[in-house]
Amino acid sequence: MRRNFLLSLIPVFVAGDRRPCAATSYRPEDHSRFHQLYLEHIERDFTAVAEAMPEDKWGFKPTQGEFKDVHVRSFGEQVRHVACANEAWAKQIVGAQPPARCDLGGPNPAKTKAEVLAYLRDSFLLVDKAIADTSADNLLHPNPGPYWGRNRLSALTAVVWHVSAHYGQLAEYLRMNGIVPAGHSIISPAGR
């Protein structure tokens, strides 16, 4: 999974700048732009996967194979966890108090699919604002708090990684329920 994520970044770095390598110079503000562009795609895809699962299956969690006899988050718990983590990192980045216990879904009272999706969208807005407020001057600003990321750059990178990791889990949960995530259809060799 980590390898696939890192490989997915190659087109961003290769296609992102058309200038010759010798003319390319490092600009710290490019980090903010990169995070914003990448997060826009992840936000869209993650939200689409969350919306794709019918509400009556938001309680689904795998119980077979490696999932037997271990604690696993349900589909809805994963979405809520990501929303809480987004809120936590965004608040920690700006120096506000992040919510506690995002590993358990945090203190937000959202329960239904509609409420959790609203919480998720709001959490992405908080991250969007944190990214928009990122500049060369504060990119490496200390970022103390309980969540990973010693500075703004590492915290924003953690957000991108975290949402991507849970996207993969939710896509698998959908497939286990016979739902193919948008953009994931596979053409069979006979269909070519």
N, C-alpha and C positions, 0 to 999 in steps of 0.2 A: 504494500500500500504506500509506504513512504517513498519507495523507488518510483512508483507511478506518479506520485505527486511531484517529485523533483523533476522527472522527465517531462511533466506537463509544463514546467516553467521554461523549458528550452525555447519554444516558439516565442515566448514573451521577450526573452533576452535577444534572440536572433532577429526577430522581425520588428522589435520595438524601436530600433534606431537605424535609419538607413544611411547615416553618414559613415564615411570610411573610418576604420578603427583609429588611425593616426590622428584624426581630427576630433575624436570623441574625448570629451573631458568629463571628469566626475563632477556631478552637481548634487549636493545632498537633497535638494528639493525633488529630485527624480524619485527618491524613495517614497515620498508622499503620493506622487502621481501613480507610481507602480501599485502601491497598496490600494489606492482608490479604484483603479481600473480592475485589478484582480478581484477586489471585494465586490464590485458591482456584478461580476459574473457569478461569483460564488453565492452572493445574496440571492440573485435571480434563480439559480439552480436549486439552492437549498430550499427556498420558499416554495418553488414548484413541486419538489419532492414531498415536502410537508403537506402541501395542499392535495396531493394526489391520493394519499391514503384516506379511505372513507372513515368518517368519525367513529363508526362502530368498531373499527379495527385499530384505533389509536392505543388501545390497551395491549396490542399484540407484542409479545416478546418470545424469541426463540427458546425452545426447551429441549431440543434434541442435540445429539452429538456433543461438541465441546461446550454447549450452553447448559447441559444438564447439571443440576446441583450447584450452580453458581449464580450470583446476583447479576442480573442483566436488566438494563433499563428497557421499559416499554418504548414503543415508537413515540408516543406523546411525551413521555419523560425525557427522551433524548432531545426533542424539539425544545421543550421547556428548559432543559439544561443548557443548550446552546444559547437561548435567549438570555438566560441569567449570566452566563459567561461573557457574552457580548457586553451586557450592561456593566458587569464587573470590570472588565478590562477598560472600557470607555471611561468609566468613572475614576478608576485608578490612574489612568493617563492624565486626567485633568485635575487630579488631586482631591477628588470627592470620595466619600466613603462608599466602597463597593458593597453590594449585597453579600450576605453571609451564606455559606453552605450551598453554593451552586452545584456541588456534586450531588445534592439531594433535590435540586430544582429551585432552591432559593426561596425567599420570602414572598415573592409575587403571588397573589391569590388566584391567578388564571388557572382554570380547570378544563373548560370545554375547548374543543378544537378552535372555535372562533376566538375565544379569549387568548389562548396560547399563541395563535397566529398573529393577533394584534400585538401581543407582548414581543414576539419575534420581530415584527416590523419596527416597533418602537426601539428595540435594542439595536437593530441595524442603523437606525437614524442616529443613535448615540455614537456608534462607531464611525459613521460617516462624518459626524461633526468633529470627532477627535482627529480624524484623518485630515479634514479640511483645515483644522487649526494647527496642523503640523507644518513646520518650516525648517529651514536649515539651522535656524537659531535654537530650536528646541528638540530637534530630532534625537539627540543623545541626552536630553534632560533626564535626571534621575527620576525613577518611577517607583518609589517605595510602596509596598503593600503586600497583601497576602497572595496575590496572583502572579504567575510567572511573567517576567519581563523587567529587567533592571532599568530600562529606559524606554522611551516612547517607541523607538524602532523595534526593539525586541518584543514589546507588548503587541504592537500592530502585526508583527510577523506571527506571533502566537495566535492572534485572532484568525488570521488567514488559514493557518495550519489547522486549528481546532475545528472551524466550520467545515473545512474540507474533509477532515477525518470523519466527522459525524455525517456528512453528506453520503460518504461511501457506505456507512452503516445503514442509513435510512434507505438508500437505494436497494441494498440487500434485503431489508425487511419488506420492501414493496415486492420484490421478486418472490420472496417466500410466500407472499399472498397472491401470487399470480398477476401482479401489476408490473408492467414494464415502464420504468421511469421515462419521461419525455426525453428524446434525444438518445435513448439507449437501445433502440430496436436493432436487432441483428438480422441481416439478410442471410438466409440459409444458402449453402452452396448450390442447391437446386434452383433457388430463386434468382440467380445471377443471369 
